Amino acid sequence: MLDLANDIRSLSDFKRKTSELLDRLKSTGHPLVLTINGRAEVVVQDAEAYQDLLDRVETIEALQRGFADVKAGRTKPARRVQSAAPEAWHSALNWRRAPKRTSKRSISGSSSALRTWPQRVYVIT
């Protein structure tokens, strides 16, 4: 999150207080917007915060591709894929079927302790 009062600085100010501002970058994780002649020209960001940002963007892009595949019909029902190669399916997802419940309460007393196999899962092809 950008703090307008503290995260917009002139390039000259950044040059004068480089070590102080870099320490601040690392401690807050906020980027610094550097201005030249009053206009935003450069953004400086801690490497870890930048990597986190890249990871988020990558995840969002993957979700968008997945949603586009679903919308375009480029999916197969998971049960069909699972039945074609059940061992590969379970090891790839590291899932296994939960035992059938005999009542609404599980052995531990919590109704949510045992998860059942999803009824509708689609695999993007």
C-alpha positions in Angstrom: 0.0 0.0 0.0 1.3 3.4 -0.9 1.5 6.0 1.8 1.2 9.3 0.0 2.7 11.3 2.8 5.9 9.3 3.0 6.3 7.1 -0.1 6.6 9.8 -2.7 10.0 11.5 -2.7 12.1 13.5 -5.1 15.1 11.8 -6.7 17.4 14.4 -5.0 16.0 13.5 -1.6 16.5 9.8 -2.4 20.1 10.5 -3.3 20.7 12.4 -0.1 19.0 9.8 2.2 19.6 6.6 0.3 20.5 4.3 3.2 17.7 5.7 5.4 15.1 5.3 2.7 16.3 1.8 1.8 16.0 0.7 5.4 12.5 2.1 5.3 11.7 0.2 2.1 12.8 -3.1 3.8 10.9 -2.5 7.0 7.6 -1.4 5.5 7.6 -3.3 2.2 6.1 -0.2 0.6 7.5 1.1 -2.7 8.9 4.6 -3.1 7.8 6.7 -6.0 10.6 9.0 -7.0 9.8 12.2 -8.8 11.8 14.4 -11.2 10.6 18.0 -11.5 7.4 17.0 -9.6 6.5 14.1 -11.9 6.6 10.4 -10.9 9.4 8.9 -12.9 10.8 5.8 -11.0 9.5 3.3 -8.5 11.9 1.7 -6.1 10.9 -1.4 -4.3 12.5 -4.0 -1.9 13.4 -7.2 -3.8 11.3 -9.4 -1.5 8.2 -7.2 -1.9 8.7 -7.1 -5.6 8.9 -10.9 -5.8 5.7 -11.1 -3.8 4.1 -8.8 -6.3 5.3 -10.9 -9.2 4.0 -14.1 -7.5 0.6 -12.5 -7.1 0.5 -11.3 -10.7 1.5 -14.8 -11.8 -1.3 -16.4 -9.8 -3.9 -14.0 -11.1 -2.8 -14.6 -14.7 -3.0 -18.4 -14.1 -6.5 -18.0 -12.7 -7.5 -15.9 -15.7 -6.2 -18.5 -18.1 -8.1 -21.2 -16.2 -11.4 -19.2 -16.3 -10.9 -18.6 -20.0 -10.4 -22.3 -20.6 -13.6 -23.1 -18.6 -15.5 -20.5 -20.5 -14.2 -21.8 -23.9 -15.1 -25.4 -22.9 -11.5 -26.6 -22.8 -12.1 -28.8 -19.8 -12.9 -32.4 -19.0 -14.8 -33.6 -16.0 -12.4 -34.6 -13.3 -14.2 -38.0 -12.8 -13.3 -39.0 -16.4 -9.7 -38.0 -15.9 -9.6 -39.7 -12.5 -11.1 -42.9 -13.7 -8.6 -43.1 -16.6 -5.6 -43.0 -14.3 -6.6 -43.1 -10.7 -3.2 -43.6 -9.2 -1.6 -40.8 -11.2 -4.6 -38.6 -10.4 -4.4 -39.2 -6.6 -0.6 -38.9 -6.5 -0.7 -35.7 -8.6 -3.2 -34.1 -6.4 -2.1 -35.8 -3.2 -5.8 -36.5 -2.4 -7.5 -39.6 -1.4 -11.2 -40.4 -0.9 -12.4 -39.9 2.6 -14.3 -42.8 4.1 -18.0 -42.7 3.8 -19.7 -41.2 6.8 -22.2 -43.3 8.6 -23.7 -40.2 10.3 -23.6 -36.5 10.0 -20.9 -36.4 12.7 -17.5 -37.8 12.2 -15.4 -39.8 14.6 -13.9 -36.7 16.1 -17.3 -35.1 16.6 -16.8 -32.4 14.0 -19.0 -32.6 10.9 -16.3 -30.9 8.9 -13.4 -33.1 10.0 -13.8 -35.5 7.1 -13.9 -34.1 3.6 -15.7 -36.0 0.8 -14.6 -36.2 -2.8 -15.7 -33.2 -4.7 -18.7 -33.9 -6.9 -17.7 -31.5 -9.7 -14.1 -30.9 -10.4 -12.9 -30.0 -13.8 -9.4 -30.4 -15.3 -8.1 -27.9 -17.7 -6.7 -29.6 -20.8 
